[in-house]
Amino acid sequence: MTDFDSIWRTQDEIRTVVDAAVGCGIWNLSYSERLDAIELELATHLDEDAVSDLCCQFPLACDYDGEGARGSKFVFGV
C-alpha cells in the first residue's frame, strides 16, 4: 500500500527547497506509481552547475533526469 501522507510531506520538502535555492517555478511535481518515485520538472532549464547545486540541497536522494519540455527534470526515490 502506498503511503500518500509521506509522499505529500516529501513533495512539500521538495517545493520548499526549490523555492529557496532556485526561486523558479515548478512545472510538475507528481508521484509516479510506475517508478515508485516523485518526479519534478522545473519551469526553467538549469545549467550543469545549477543542477548539481540544487541536487545537493535536497534532504533525500535526487537524480537528475535530463531536460524536459518545460525545464530540468529530477527524480526522487520514496
C-alpha positions as CSV (number, residue, x, y, z in Angstrom):
1,M,0.0,0.0,0.0
2,T,1.3,3.4,-0.9
3,D,1.8,5.9,1.9
4,F,0.5,9.1,0.3
5,D,0.8,11.1,3.5
6,S,4.6,10.5,3.4
7,I,4.6,11.4,-0.3
8,W,2.8,14.7,0.2
9,R,5.2,15.6,3.0
10,T,8.2,14.8,0.8
11,Q,6.6,16.9,-2.0
12,D,6.3,19.8,0.4
13,E,10.0,19.5,1.3
14,I,11.0,19.4,-2.4
15,R,8.8,22.5,-3.1
16,T,10.4,24.4,-0.2
17,V,14.0,23.6,-1.4
18,V,13.2,24.6,-5.0
19,D,11.7,27.9,-3.9
20,A,14.6,28.7,-1.6
21,A,17.5,27.5,-3.7
22,V,16.4,28.3,-7.3
23,G,13.5,30.7,-7.0
24,C,12.0,29.4,-10.3
25,G,8.6,27.8,-10.5
26,I,7.7,24.2,-10.6
27,W,6.1,23.0,-13.8
28,N,5.2,19.5,-12.5
29,L,5.6,17.7,-9.1
30,S,3.9,14.4,-9.0
31,Y,4.2,10.8,-7.7
32,S,4.7,8.1,-10.4
33,E,3.3,4.7,-9.3
34,R,5.2,3.1,-12.2
35,L,8.5,4.4,-11.0
36,D,7.6,4.4,-7.3
37,A,9.2,7.8,-7.3
38,I,8.4,11.5,-7.2
39,E,9.1,13.4,-10.4
40,L,9.9,17.1,-10.5
41,E,10.1,19.3,-13.6
42,L,11.0,22.9,-13.2
43,A,9.5,25.7,-15.3
44,T,13.0,26.6,-16.5
45,H,16.1,24.9,-17.8
46,L,19.2,24.9,-15.4
47,D,22.8,24.8,-16.4
48,E,25.0,21.9,-15.2
49,D,26.4,23.8,-12.2
50,A,22.9,24.9,-11.1
51,V,21.6,21.3,-11.4
52,S,24.5,20.0,-9.3
53,D,24.0,22.7,-6.7
54,L,20.2,22.0,-6.5
55,C,20.7,18.2,-6.1
56,C,22.9,18.9,-3.1
57,Q,20.2,20.9,-1.4
58,F,17.6,18.2,-1.2
59,P,17.3,16.2,2.1
60,L,16.7,13.0,0.2
61,A,18.4,11.2,-2.7
62,C,17.8,13.0,-6.0
63,D,18.7,12.0,-9.6
64,Y,18.9,14.5,-12.5
65,D,16.7,13.1,-15.2
66,G,17.6,15.4,-18.1
67,E,15.8,18.2,-19.8
68,G,12.0,18.0,-20.3
69,A,9.7,20.1,-22.5
70,R,9.5,22.9,-19.9
71,G,12.6,22.6,-17.8
72,S,15.1,20.5,-15.9
73,K,13.8,17.2,-14.5
74,F,14.6,15.3,-11.3
75,V,13.5,12.0,-9.8
76,F,13.3,11.2,-6.0
77,G,13.0,7.7,-4.7
78,V,10.4,7.2,-2.0
